[in-house]
Amino acid sequence: MKKKLLVVSAVLTGLLLTACGGNDKKETAKSEDGTIATSQKIEISSPAPLSTLDTTQTMDKNTFTIVQHLFEGLYRFDDDSTPIPGLAEKVEISEDGLTYKFTLKDDIKWSNGEPITAQDFLYSWKKLVTPATIGPNAYLLDNVKNSKAIRNGEKSIDEIGLSAPSDKEFEVTLEQAQPSFLTVVSIGWLAPQNQAYVEKQGKEYAADSDHLIYSGPFILTDWDASSDTWTLKQNPEYYDADKVKLEEVKVNTIKEENTGINLYQSNELDLVRISGQYVQQYSDDEGYVTHSDVANYYLDFNKKEGTAPANIHLRKAIAQAIDKDALTKNVLNDGSKPLNGLIPSNLYKNPETSEDFRKFSGDHLVHDVKKAQAEWEKAKADLGDKIKLSLLVSDDDNGKKISEYVQSQLQENLKGIEITINAQPKNNVLQTRKDKDYELSLSGWIAGSSDLDSYFNLYAGESAYNYGSYKNTDYDKLITDARTVNANKPSEQFDNYKEAEDILLDQDAAQVPLYQSASNYLINPKIKGISYHLYGDYFNLRTAYLEE
């Protein structure tokens, strides 16, 4: 396509990300029914700029979507979101499930032509959990022997249960069996990094596309930390390069959905995300594609002592004052569904009973205005008859619609509460939450794997994502028992997590789940072979191609 875009500075509500799950199977080959176009160049939109491309530090799913194209790890996902070998040729798992021995493929290379070795995995995994370089997803390796003690500064990094006996062998020793472990290693946060290269770049490493090398199907050009545009190109050193058909993918950050739609309709964009009214308007378009997300979009409280959100009755009042059915049907109207639990539907089923966890655990603090008002009356005893609260949101279409709806619901149903909306760019929102500089915030968490703990960890006392300073020792013990002593006892694990969800939502109202989102797109019908994974990315272009 011959085109140039006016780039609009952007940010769309991206959901955060985490991971787990998996077994071994072959990837289904994609059929090519039509004639492949001579030119394999496309342009797509991104709902937000990239945050960071240091894989040990990446947090948001929008960035992870690009990361999954640039950096491949030991395993990757097939079209059904099942982990299959990536840079690894195979893995041998011990009978007790505690030892994973990965053998790397022959002749795998970085984009600069240097060999990828087991030492590259050893370096990046250690970097993730070392206190001086720790990443927000370091907890994902807590089940690796001594890893949690290392990230807490209690043991030396040399004691971690990782080793590289040779350039082709990488071994992992776990504390407890973890059936979901291969899914964890299929996400970019556990991709390799070349120590010599990283240390040579110093502070410039991952600052822009010129200070990165890549292990995945694409490389990046024309990007730095302030970029609203960037380009993916084929990585000629990728071991499976013959499967990669797209020569160039130009990416443009576009804030206004209407702008993206207009560019799509004028053939200047090949892929754009849409939501709300546009879903209904374009649901009959030939290029319309929709997928349900395994995601929780929620209202979070900063429970800092001495502030209004620290009042449990206020939190319970807010939790029960919001009509989620009306939110999804009348405001979003994009395939999203009301959610009354921390865990979204279709994340994980009990392998013994086949019951989905969401159904097993039931609903928590459902919409009930009378109960909400009763809780508000109790809160007034400590807070007074009138309070003003700030609601932190991302400054995109969805952030605006949802925040205005929540504002209206709370001010109408809980007289005396005034909500002011603090709209910021998405990447700023993430930083503001990390800085704990908020009262209420609209946030999202999307599955990085089928592991239930990836959601419950949000409110663990020591979690890097526990921005709202929630602390409950009973909750912490339950989720710890669920992922350790009951890791291979599904029914007992479900009981632990159900009780933890009850504490978190019913007893403490630490979060208000709002809805389970859906992803909707307009995509050039001539593009074939796109994958839509449950975890890791919104979409993947590894085997995508243009038909004539």
Secondary structure, DSSP 8 states (H G I E B T S, - for coil): ---------------EE--B-------------S-B-S--EEEEEESS------TTT--BHHHHHHHHHH---SEEE-TTS-EEESSEEEEEE-TTS-EEEEEE-TT-B-TTS-B--HHHHHHHHHHHHSTTT--TTGGGGTTBTTHHHHHTTSS-GGGSSEEEEETTEEEEEBSS--TTHHHHTTSGGG----HHHHHHHGGGTTTBGGG----SSEEEES-BTT-SEEEEEE-TT-TTGGG---SEEEEEE---HHHHHHHHHTTS-SEEEE-THHHHHHTTSTTEEEEE--EEEEEEE---TTSGGG-HHHHHHHHHH--HHHIIIIII-SS-EE--SSS-TTS-B-TTT--BHHHHH---S---HHHHHHHHHHHHHHH-S-EEEEEEEESSHHHHHHHHHHHHHHHHHSTTEEEEEEEE-HHHHHHHHHTT--SEEEEEEE-SBS-THHHHGGGSTT-TT-TT----HHHHHHHHHHHTTTTT-HHHHHHHHHHHHIIIIIIS--EEEEEE-EEEEEE-TTEE--B--SSS-S-B-TT-EEB-
